[in-house]
Amino acid sequence: MTSASWSTALRGRFLAFEGPDGSGKSTQIGRFQAWAEAQQLPLTLVREPGGTAVGERVRQILLDPIHSEMTVRCEMLLYMASRAQLMEERIEPAIASRACVLSDRFVGSTLAYQGAAGGIPERDIRAVAQVAIGGRWPDLNVLFDVDTETAMKRLNPLLDRMEGKGMDFHRRVRDGYLAEAHRDPKRHLVIDASRSPDEVFEQLINGLRRWSESFSPAVAG
């Protein structure tokens, strides 16, 4: 099956790219965007938090280091508020138009950062998420996994509020991501992000091809 044919199966699908800070996720988003354009695959790219006028204001609050007093529960609810606006304003209309939606982070990040690393029970996060997203969970979460030491070396020295939470925090984030992928393997594609950007992208495209072929007869056309 050629790229042009199997990529058709991604129309109307909702993908979330996840990973710890420093995983190289942003590089791969840019590469996937260029690949989708080459395949003539309609793609709507959104980011979290943000992606809407309301969400971008929330993003400023969440990532500004000046807000060091923010509680984890407040943090979680702000992410969900941005997510609710993004879902109604951008994601749902794009899926309805049969574009492929790619979100730079989604609920998986909240489960890892505010849940596994921050201490909020998973059931509480999922309950709020259900309200925020109306039951529209990603069809596939692509996890760019890399050991914490490597990830931290890749970060810009000017850390935002989330990036600057320390090594132990980010180890718990990674553990949370991997635990979630283990619990729900059918909705996760785990990529070894410690390799070169070219090798990582090859893993990504091959993984998406295998995943899309599992349902492509039902959605292609």
LINSUL-V669739 format. One record per pair of residues at least 24 apart in sequence whose ideal C-beta (glycine too) atoms are under 10 Angstrom apart, sorted by sequence separation. I is the first residue (numbers start at 1). J is the second residue. D is the distance in whole Angstrom. If there is no record, write none. Layout:
# LINSUL-V669739
I|J|D, I|J|D
This chain:
# LINSUL-V669739
55|79|10, 58|82|4, 83|107|7, 147|171|9, 148|172|9, 187|211|10, 57|82|9, 58|83|9, 107|132|8, 148|173|8, 186|211|9, 10|36|8, 55|81|8, 56|82|8, 79|105|9, 83|109|10, 107|133|7, 148|174|6, 54|81|8, 55|82|4, 58|85|8, 79|106|10, 80|107|9, 83|110|8, 106|133|8, 147|174|8, 148|175|9, 7|35|8, 15|43|9, 17|45|10, 54|82|7, 55|83|8, 58|86|10, 79|107|9, 146|174|8, 186|214|9, 7|36|7, 10|39|9, 49|78|7, 55|84|9, 108|137|10, 145|174|7, 11|41|7, 12|42|9, 14|44|10, 16|46|10, 17|47|10, 49|79|6, 52|82|8, 54|84|9, 55|85|5, 79|109|8, 80|110|7, 106|136|10, 107|137|7, 108|138|8, 7|38|9, 8|39|8, 10|41|6, 11|42|7, 48|79|7, 49|80|9, 51|82|8, 54|85|5, 55|86|5, 79|110|5, 106|137|8, 107|138|8, 112|143|9, 143|174|10, 3|35|8, 7|39|4, 8|40|9, 9|41|10, 10|42|9, 11|43|10, 16|48|9, 49|81|9, 50|82|7, 51|83|9, 52|84|10, 53|85|9, 54|86|9, 106|138|6, 109|141|10, 145|177|7, 6|39|9, 7|40|8, 8|41|8, 10|43|9, 49|82|4, 52|85|5, 108|141|5, 144|177|9, 145|178|7, 4|38|9, 5|39|10, 7|41|5, 48|82|7, 49|83|7, 51|85|8, 52|86|6, 55|89|8, 76|110|6, 79|113|8, 80|114|10, 107|141|9, 108|142|10, 143|177|6, 3|38|8, 4|39|6, 47|82|10, 48|83|6, 50|85|10, 51|86|5, 52|87|10, 54|89|8, 55|90|9, 75|110|9, 76|111|10, 79|114|7, 101|136|10, 103|138|7, 106|141|7, 108|143|7, 143|178|8, 3|39|6, 4|40|8, 49|85|10, 50|86|8, 51|87|10, 52|88|9, 53|89|9, 102|138|10, 105|141|10, 141|177|9, 145|181|8, 2|39|9, 4|41|9, 46|83|10, 49|86|8, 52|89|5, 76|113|9, 77|114|9, 101|138|9, 143|180|8, 3|41|9, 48|86|7, 51|89|8, 52|90|6, 75|113|8, 76|114|4, 101|139|9, 103|141|10, 143|181|5, 47|86|9, 51|90|6, 75|114|6, 76|115|8, 100|139|10, 141|180|8, 154|193|10, 46|86|6, 51|91|8, 74|114|10, 102|142|9, 141|181|7, 46|87|9, 72|113|9, 73|114|8, 92|133|9, 95|136|8, 72|114|5, 76|118|7, 91|133|8, 92|134|8, 151|193|8, 46|89|9, 72|115|9, 75|118|7, 141|184|8, 150|193|9, 151|194|9, 46|90|5, 76|120|6, 84|128|10, 88|132|10, 92|136|7, 95|139|10, 150|194|6, 45|90|10, 46|91|7, 72|117|9, 73|118|9, 75|120|9, 80|125|8, 83|128|9, 84|129|10, 87|132|7, 88|133|10, 91|136|7, 117|162|10, 143|188|6, 144|189|10, 145|190|6, 146|191|9, 44|90|7, 72|118|4, 73|119|10, 79|125|10, 83|129|8, 86|132|9, 87|133|5, 88|134|8, 140|186|9, 141|187|6, 142|188|8, 143|189|7, 144|190|9, 145|191|7, 146|192|8, 147|193|9, 44|91|8, 71|118|9, 72|119|6, 73|120|6, 81|128|10, 84|131|8, 85|132|9, 86|133|9, 87|134|7, 91|138|10, 118|165|9, 137|184|10, 140|187|6, 141|188|5, 142|189|5, 143|190|5, 144|191|5, 145|192|6, 146|193|4, 147|194|7, 46|94|8, 72|120|6, 76|124|8, 80|128|5, 84|132|4, 117|165|8, 139|187|7, 140|188|7, 141|189|7, 142|190|8, 143|191|7, 144|192|9, 145|193|6, 146|194|5, 44|93|9, 45|94|10, 76|125|6, 79|128|9, 80|129|7, 83|132|5, 84|133|7, 87|136|6, 113|162|7, 138|187|7, 140|189|6, 141|190|9, 142|191|6, 144|193|4, 145|194|8, 146|195|9, 44|94|4, 79|129|9, 82|132|9, 83|133|6, 84|134|8, 137|187|8, 138|188|10, 143|193|9, 144|194|10, 43|94|9, 44|95|8, 73|124|9, 77|128|7, 80|131|8, 81|132|7, 117|168|9, 118|169|8, 42|94|8, 51|103|8, 76|128|7, 80|132|4, 113|165|9, 117|169|5, 44|97|8, 51|104|9, 76|129|9, 79|132|9, 80|133|9, 109|162|9, 116|169|10, 117|170|7, 119|172|9, 45|99|10, 50|104|9, 117|171|8, 118|172|8, 122|176|9, 146|200|9, 42|97|7, 44|99|5, 45|100|9, 46|101|7, 47|102|10, 48|103|6, 50|105|10, 73|128|10, 77|132|9, 116|171|10, 117|172|4, 118|173|9, 42|98|7, 43|99|6, 44|100|7, 45|101|8, 46|102|7, 47|103|7, 48|104|6, 49|105|8, 113|169|8, 116|172|5, 117|173|5, 144|200|7, 42|99|4, 43|100|5, 44|101|5, 45|102|5, 46|103|5, 47|104|4, 48|105|4, 113|170|9, 115|172|9, 116|173|7, 117|174|9, 122|179|10, 41|99|8, 42|100|7, 43|101|8, 44|102|7, 45|103|8, 46|104|7, 47|105|7, 48|106|6, 112|170|10, 115|173|9, 116|174|9, 117|175|8, 118|176|9, 122|180|9, 41|100|6, 42|101|10, 43|102|6, 44|103|9, 45|104|7, 46|105|9, 48|107|9, 113|172|9, 114|173|10, 116|175|6, 117|176|6, 144|203|9, 46|106|9, 49|109|9, 112|172|8, 113|173|6, 116|176|2, 117|177|10, 144|204|8, 39|100|10, 48|109|7, 112|173|5, 115|176|6, 116|177|8, 122|183|10, 142|203|10, 48|110|9, 111|173|10, 112|174|8, 114|176|10, 116|178|9, 142|204|7, 36|99|10, 112|175|8, 113|176|8, 116|179|7, 36|100|7, 109|173|9, 112|176|4, 113|177|9, 115|179|10, 116|180|8, 111|176|6, 112|177|5, 115|180|9, 142|207|7, 36|102|8, 110|176|10, 111|177|8, 112|178|9, 142|208|8, 109|176|10, 112|179|9, 140|207|9, 32|100|10, 108|176|9, 109|177|9, 111|179|9, 112|180|7, 140|208|8, 33|102|8, 108|177|7, 111|180|6, 142|211|9, 32|102|7, 140|211|6, 108|180|6, 139|211|9, 140|212|9, 29|102|7, 107|180|10, 108|181|9, 139|212|10, 29|103|10, 29|104|6, 108|184|10, 139|215|9, 14|91|7, 14|92|10, 26|104|7, 25|104|7, 108|187|9, 14|94|9, 25|105|8, 108|188|8, 14|95|6, 12|94|9, 13|95|8, 12|95|6, 11|95|10, 12|96|8, 12|97|8, 13|98|9, 14|99|10, 15|100|7, 16|101|9, 17|102|7, 18|103|9, 19|104|10, 11|97|9, 12|98|4, 13|99|9, 14|100|8, 15|101|7, 16|102|8, 17|103|7, 18|104|9, 19|105|9, 75|161|9, 11|98|5, 12|99|7, 13|100|5, 14|101|5, 15|102|5, 16|103|5, 17|104|6, 18|105|6, 75|162|9, 10|98|10, 11|99|7, 12|100|7, 13|101|7, 14|102|8, 15|103|7, 16|104|8, 17|105|7, 18|106|7, 10|99|9, 11|100|6, 12|101|9, 13|102|9, 14|103|7, 16|105|7, 17|106|9, 18|107|9, 19|108|9, 20|109|9, 10|100|4, 16|106|4, 18|108|4, 19|109|9, 9|100|10, 10|101|10, 15|106|9, 16|107|8, 17|108|9, 18|109|6, 70|161|8, 8|100|10, 10|102|9, 14|106|9, 16|108|6, 17|109|10, 20|112|8, 21|113|9, 7|100|8, 16|109|8, 18|111|9, 19|112|9, 20|113|9, 65|158|9, 68|161|7, 18|112|8, 65|159|8, 67|161|6, 65|160|7, 66|161|8, 63|159|10, 64|160|8, 65|161|5, 68|164|9, 20|117|10, 63|160|4, 64|161|6, 65|162|9, 62|160|9, 63|161|5, 65|163|9, 62|161|7, 63|162|6, 65|164|6, 61|161|9, 62|162|7, 63|163|9, 59|160|10, 32|142|9, 29|142|10, 28|142|8, 29|144|10, 28|144|7, 25|142|9, 27|144|9, 25|143|9, 26|144|10, 25|144|5, 18|138|9, 23|143|8, 24|144|6, 16|137|9, 17|138|10, 23|144|4, 25|146|10, 98|219|9, 14|136|7, 16|138|4, 19|141|10, 22|144|10, 23|145|7, 24|146|7, 14|137|8, 15|138|6, 16|139|9, 17|140|10, 18|141|5, 19|142|8, 20|143|9, 23|146|5, 14|138|5, 15|139|7, 16|140|7, 17|141|8, 18|142|7, 19|143|6, 20|144|8, 22|146|7, 13|138|9, 14|139|5, 15|140|5, 16|141|5, 17|142|5, 18|143|5, 19|144|4, 20|145|8, 22|147|10, 13|139|5, 14|140|8, 15|141|8, 16|142|7, 17|143|8, 18|144|7, 19|145|7, 20|146|7, 22|148|8, 24|150|10, 12|139|9, 13|140|7, 14|141|10, 15|142|6, 16|143|9, 17|144|7, 18|145|9, 19|146|7, 20|147|9, 21|148|10, 22|149|10, 23|150|9, 24|151|9, 27|154|10, 20|148|7, 22|150|7, 23|151|6, 10|139|9, 22|151|3, 10|140|9, 20|150|10, 21|151|6, 22|152|6, 24|154|7, 20|151|5, 21|152|8, 22|153|7, 23|154|8, 19|151|8, 20|152|9, 22|154|4, 21|154|8, 22|155|5, 20|154|10, 21|155|6, 22|156|9, 20|155|10, 21|156|10, 21|159|8, 21|160|9, 21|162|7, 22|163|8, 21|163|5, 20|163|10, 21|164|10, 21|165|9, 22|170|8, 21|170|7, 20|170|6, 20|171|9, 23|174|9, 21|173|8, 20|173|5, 19|173|9, 20|174|5, 23|177|9, 19|174|9, 20|176|9, 20|177|7, 19|177|7, 18|177|6, 18|180|9, 18|181|9, 28|191|8, 28|193|8, 25|191|9, 27|193|9, 31|197|7, 35|201|8, 24|191|9, 30|197|10, 31|198|9, 34|201|10, 23|191|9, 25|193|8, 24|193|5, 28|197|7, 31|200|9, 32|201|8, 35|204|9, 18|188|9, 23|193|5, 24|194|9, 27|197|6, 31|201|5, 35|205|7, 16|187|9, 18|189|10, 19|190|10, 22|193|9, 23|194|9, 24|195|9, 30|201|10, 16|188|10, 17|189|10, 18|190|10, 19|191|8, 24|196|10, 28|200|6, 32|204|7, 20|193|9, 24|197|7, 27|200|8, 28|201|6, 31|204|8, 32|205|8, 35|208|10, 15|189|9, 17|191|9, 19|193|6, 27|201|8, 31|205|9, 25|200|10, 28|203|9, 24|200|6, 28|204|6, 32|208|9, 23|200|9, 24|201|10, 17|204|9, 15|208|8, 13|208|10, 15|211|10, 7|205|9, 10|208|7, 13|211|9, 6|205|10, 9|208|9, 10|209|10, 13|212|8, 9|209|9, 7|208|8, 10|211|9, 3|205|8, 6|208|8, 7|209|8, 9|211|9, 10|212|6, 13|215|9, 6|209|5, 9|212|4, 6|210|9, 8|212|9, 9|213|7, 3|208|10, 6|211|10, 7|212|7, 9|214|9, 3|209|8, 6|212|5, 9|215|7, 10|216|9, 13|219|8, 2|209|10, 5|212|10, 6|213|6, 9|216|4, 12|219|7, 1|209|7, 8|216|7, 9|217|9, 11|219|7, 7|216|10, 9|218|9, 10|219|9, 11|220|8, 6|216|6, 9|219|5, 10|220|10, 11|221|9, 1|212|9, 5|216|8, 8|219|8, 9|220|5, 1|213|7, 8|220|5, 9|221|10, 7|220|10, 8|221|7, 6|220|8, 1|216|8, 5|220|7, 1|220|10
